[in-house]
Amino acid sequence: MQPGELSVVTGAFGYTGRYITGRLLSRGQRVKTLTGHPDRPNPFGGSIEVAAYSFRDRKRLVENLRGAVTLYNTYWIRFPYGKASFLTAVANTAKLIDAAKEAGVQRFVHISITNASDDSDLPYFKGKGMVEKILIGSGLSYAIIRPSVLFGAGDVLINNIAWMLRRFPLFVIPGAGDYRLQPVFVEDVAEMAVGAAGREQNLIIDAVGPEIFTFEQLVRLIAQKIKRSSKIVHLNPGPALFLARLIGFLVNDVVLTRDEANGLMANLLVSGNPPTGKTSFSEWLDLNACNLGTRYASELSRHFWHGAHGGRSRFLERICSSERA
């Protein structure tokens, strides 16, 4: 990787893509992003070129990738919404892979998920596995980065656990809470992705941190660090998901899906390989607890509505404001 080379990052205004873009710019790379939200505020100003996704226009998609040495792909959906489904996400990513090959992209760095498999019963993990299979069979030079649960400034899951602990006297855990997860720092994932771009061999890397927690241990640690004493309650997954949907109604968002709960409880967010992330979640939490969960992070607002949470969310913020730190 040489300074001045062009890299394309899908979703540079999103979460993982934003950190990858920042790292590339710090190394003197030229960056172009393909995004579904070209009108979104650009945190990089004029430092990067912006183009809209054009999955329906193959010629335009190829031209938007031409000249790029590396393509970093973070494009995906967390859950189906409107016309967006996991199958359309797979099909769009296949178009991106095909266009990258025609455009002469030399290296395709793809952000996947731990334990992705096209044989999975869970649509999220199955879709990710299908994309991996397409990329591996494409003939492109590739690196597949498989993060578990991301943490860092601006994340959704960890932040919103803290947000609920700050506002509600009870925190409901689906099932026994003894299923495990291995959180990884988003900056470490960005470093792995950029580092993998400079290597020649095809790679599949589990991006996982140095600590493994049960879900209950994780929740209790967050509660302790943000100084909240919410009562931890265990419920069967069905009632727990019903309460998650109720909170989702109040904040105009999808808090937790059945597939996400099943993935957690199936221990799919841990790796059997040695940790690749350097940053300890517990140490990061010590430094960031005062800001964690002070605002709700809305998935729908980020990826579909591009605005505030909506009236119900603001109403909930008002009625909970007396419980804030």
RONU-519139 format. One line per field, with one value per residue (C-alpha): chain; x negated, y, z negated. Coordinates in steps of 0.001 Angstrom, whole numbers, always signed. Layout:
BEGIN
c	c(A:...)
x	c(X:...)
y	c(Y:...)
z	c(Z:...)
***
This chain:
BEGIN
c	c(A:A:A:A:A:A:A:A:A:A:A:A:A:A:A:A:A:A:A:A:A:A:A:A:A:A:A:A:A:A:A:A:A:A:A:A:A:A:A:A:A:A:A:A:A:A:A:A:A:A:A:A:A:A:A:A:A:A:A:A:A:A:A:A:A:A:A:A:A:A:A:A:A:A:A:A:A:A:A:A:A:A:A:A:A:A:A:A:A:A:A:A:A:A:A:A:A:A:A:A:A:A:A:A:A:A:A:A:A:A:A:A:A:A:A:A:A:A:A:A:A:A:A:A:A:A:A:A:A:A:A:A:A:A:A:A:A:A:A:A:A:A:A:A:A:A:A:A:A:A:A:A:A:A:A:A:A:A:A:A:A:A:A:A:A:A:A:A:A:A:A:A:A:A:A:A:A:A:A:A:A:A:A:A:A:A:A:A:A:A:A:A:A:A:A:A:A:A:A:A:A:A:A:A:A:A:A:A:A:A:A:A:A:A:A:A:A:A:A:A:A:A:A:A:A:A:A:A:A:A:A:A:A:A:A:A:A:A:A:A:A:A:A:A:A:A:A:A:A:A:A:A:A:A:A:A:A:A:A:A:A:A:A:A:A:A:A:A:A:A:A:A:A:A:A:A:A:A:A:A:A:A:A:A:A:A:A:A:A:A:A:A:A:A:A:A:A:A:A:A:A:A:A:A:A:A:A:A:A:A:A:A:A:A:A:A:A:A:A:A:A:A:A:A:A)
x	c(+0:-1529:-579:+1706:+3278:+7043:+9120:+12901:+14807:+18477:+20325:+17664:+20395:+21473:+19738:+16942:+16468:+15891:+13043:+11475:+11664:+10032:+7165:+6651:+6584:+4033:+1801:+2035:+4433:+6982:+10460:+13724:+16908:+19940:+22913:+26674:+26803:+24694:+26564:+25641:+23290:+19743:+17459:+14405:+15284:+13568:+11019:+12939:+14921:+18565:+20678:+24050:+24508:+25675:+26531:+29080:+26569:+23669:+21715:+21870:+20896:+17834:+16820:+17153:+14649:+12217:+8758:+9137:+6399:+8452:+12159:+13202:+16747:+18868:+22211:+24877:+28155:+28756:+32360:+34896:+36761:+39019:+37682:+34303:+33804:+30861:+31328:+31209:+28110:+26463:+27438:+26152:+22855:+22487:+22917:+20265:+17820:+18442:+18004:+14784:+13358:+14207:+12873:+9485:+9616:+6588:+7759:+11230:+11410:+14790:+16262:+18265:+19243:+17878:+19187:+20727:+21976:+24186:+25552:+26747:+30398:+30123:+30641:+28014:+25236:+26432:+26386:+22904:+21779:+23285:+21369:+18114:+18647:+19273:+16145:+13954:+15138:+14761:+11073:+10379:+7604:+9479:+9310:+12398:+12523:+15013:+15768:+17867:+19578:+18081:+17498:+16231:+17548:+20825:+21593:+25177:+25393:+23085:+24265:+27927:+27408:+25972:+28807:+31415:+29492:+29454:+33214:+35020:+35109:+35114:+32914:+34291:+31920:+33271:+32778:+30038:+27611:+24722:+24088:+20811:+19570:+16115:+16308:+13744:+12728:+13801:+10399:+8739:+11037:+10142:+6450:+6902:+8761:+6163:+3326:+4918:+5163:+1386:+888:+791:+2400:+6122:+7169:+10072:+9486:+11704:+11663:+12213:+11014:+8902:+11827:+14796:+17898:+21191:+23969:+24970:+21379:+21214:+24446:+23400:+19984:+21568:+24027:+21190:+19050:+21871:+22963:+26457:+28213:+30877:+32237:+31218:+34218:+34161:+37112:+37774:+36756:+40374:+41411:+37957:+38339:+41846:+40404:+37638:+40336:+42156:+39018:+38475:+41943:+41093:+37807:+38986:+36353:+35639:+33898:+33360:+34528:+35304:+32414:+30011:+31161:+30805:+27323:+26288:+27698:+26018:+22597:+21938:+20248:+17120:+14216:+12294:+9158:+6691:+7777:+6725:+7903:+5573:+7987:+9608:+13309:+13155:+10278:+12020:+15168:+13216:+12257:+15604:+18289:+19321:+20449:+21714:+25482:+26206:+28041:+29890:+28261:+31010:+30356:+33334:+32332:+28812:+29635:+33201:+34594:+31422:+32872:+34039:+35630:+39102:+41795:+42127:+38384:+38288:+41262:+39410:+36317:+38423:+40074:+36715:+34713:+34978:+33073:+30064:+26662)
y	c(+0:+3267:+6835:+8385:+5117:+5187:+3108:+2809:+2315:+1420:+3230:+5717:+7689:+4609:+2952:+560:+2321:+5643:+4207:+2487:+5762:+7722:+5241:+5364:+9154:+9172:+7037:+9461:+7387:+8875:+7674:+7460:+6214:+4534:+5268:+4988:+8443:+10833:+13805:+12841:+15249:+14326:+14041:+14116:+17329:+17535:+14864:+12083:+11707:+10688:+8620:+6937:+3189:+2233:-1437:-1132:+487:-1900:+396:+3240:+929:-247:+3333:+4342:+1610:+2094:+3151:+1811:-470:-1705:-1915:-2081:-3393:-2711:-2770:-4860:-4561:-5460:-6548:-6495:-3205:-1956:-3304:-4150:-7835:-10119:-11649:-8223:-7392:-10602:-9828:-6241:-7395:-9937:-7056:-5087:-8016:-8483:-4751:-4658:-7478:-5714:-2386:-3924:-3635:-5515:-6374:-6803:-6434:-7593:-7052:-10144:-11633:-14366:-17828:-16737:-19778:-20290:-23330:-21267:-21313:-17605:-15272:-12721:-15306:-17241:-14123:-13207:-16761:-16591:-13390:-14934:-17897:-15571:-13548:-16629:-17969:-14659:-14906:-11589:-11294:-11025:-10594:-11426:-9800:-11425:-9140:-10256:-7484:-4076:-1515:+2045:+5572:+5505:+1771:+559:-2581:-1688:+1922:+954:-1593:+1289:+3576:+1132:+575:+4338:+4691:+1596:-67:-3516:-4990:-8118:-10828:-13434:-16937:-17884:-15177:-17640:-17420:-15758:-12896:-11539:-7776:-6161:-2506:-871:+818:-2601:-3892:-907:-1589:-5270:-4349:-1856:-4182:-7088:-4952:-4825:-8586:-10792:-14031:-14602:-14338:-15024:-13372:-13522:-10019:-10643:-8971:-10368:-10806:-13174:-12462:-14152:-11786:-11381:-10617:-7963:-6299:-6327:-4878:-2026:-1352:-1269:+1113:+3578:+3336:+1989:-602:-1918:-5277:-8032:-10206:-13396:-14153:-16729:-15378:-14856:-12440:-10796:-10068:-8713:-6185:-5337:-4613:-2409:-364:-311:+1192:+3910:+4823:+4263:+1616:-2116:-2857:-6616:-9131:-12790:-13758:-11572:-13144:-16626:-15782:-14581:-17631:-19930:-18499:-17244:-14049:-15752:-17339:-20513:-18805:-16656:-13033:-10610:-7353:-5611:-3426:-4708:-3902:-3574:-1081:+891:+936:+2416:+5365:+5869:+4949:+8552:+9044:+5561:+5337:+9015:+9069:+6311:+5107:+4463:+1927:+3107:+6729:+5997:+3816:+4549:+7795:+9935:+12092:+12191:+9216:+10657:+11858:+8708:+8609:+12249:+11610:+8696:+10867:+13451:+11018:+9396:+12621:+12673:+9366:+10572:+11040)
z	c(+0:+1164:+124:+2697:+3814:+4186:+1807:+1996:-1259:-1189:-3970:-5070:-6858:-8808:-11735:-10765:-7437:-9179:-11245:-8237:-6295:-9101:-9251:-5488:-5444:-8266:-6024:-3139:-1030:+1317:+353:+2211:+599:+2061:-147:-235:-1831:+293:-1195:-4767:-6621:-5648:-8711:-6424:-4595:-1231:-2124:-378:+2818:+2454:+4837:+4426:+4646:+8128:+7840:+10673:+13016:+13492:+15821:+13337:+10473:+12404:+13223:+9561:+8681:+11542:+10448:+6909:+5642:+2663:+1936:-1728:-1918:-5002:-3145:-4906:-6800:-10427:-9835:-6977:-6693:-3912:-619:-2165:-2917:-3522:-62:+1603:-471:+779:+4378:+4136:+2654:+5467:+7942:+6064:+6204:+9918:+10608:+8570:+10679:+13936:+12661:+11905:+8111:+6791:+3263:+1773:-2018:-3275:-6748:-7719:-11120:-13374:-12507:-9213:-7304:-4286:-6143:-9124:-10160:-11046:-8059:-9162:-9537:-6490:-4306:-5469:-4710:-1229:-510:-1744:+604:+3568:+2807:+2353:+5709:+7547:+8364:+6613:+4043:+754:-2987:-5044:-8477:-10865:-13839:-16796:-18802:-18089:-20803:-20613:-20333:-18425:-18633:-18929:-21098:-23985:-24038:-24129:-26910:-28949:-27843:-29163:-32393:-32943:-32455:-33671:-37115:-35462:-32754:-31109:-29873:-27438:-28806:-31248:-30142:-30225:-26469:-25600:-23484:-22726:-22066:-19786:-19576:-16314:-15939:-16152:-13403:-11204:-11806:-10875:-7692:-6518:-7487:-5607:-2463:-2264:-2391:+678:-463:-781:-4420:-6753:-10132:-13211:-14685:-18386:-21548:-24391:-26823:-26777:-28874:-29401:-28422:-32051:-33053:-30328:-31460:-35115:-34260:-32296:-35136:-37659:-35598:-34859:-38501:-37965:-40118:-37731:-38794:-36371:-35462:-33383:-31110:-28458:-25034:-23915:-26703:-26617:-22919:-23516:-25984:-23488:-20891:-23411:-24018:-20253:-19829:-22338:-20638:-17034:-16463:-16411:-19704:-19342:-16758:-17314:-15030:-17039:-20297:-18797:-17520:-20952:-22697:-20161:-21132:-17603:-18794:-20113:-18282:-18898:-17571:-19537:-20059:-17338:-18922:-21345:-23284:-26457:-26710:-30496:-30284:-27543:-29672:-32589:-30381:-28644:-31175:-31843:-28226:-27433:-27044:-27638:-24292:-22471:-19225:-16657:-13899:-11849:-12196:-11024:-8047:-6969:-8364:-8540:-11293:-14890:-16606:-16346:-18729:-20828:-21461:-22540:-24835:-26443:-26865:-28705:-31096:-31863:-32153:-35938:-36081:-34120:-35624)
***
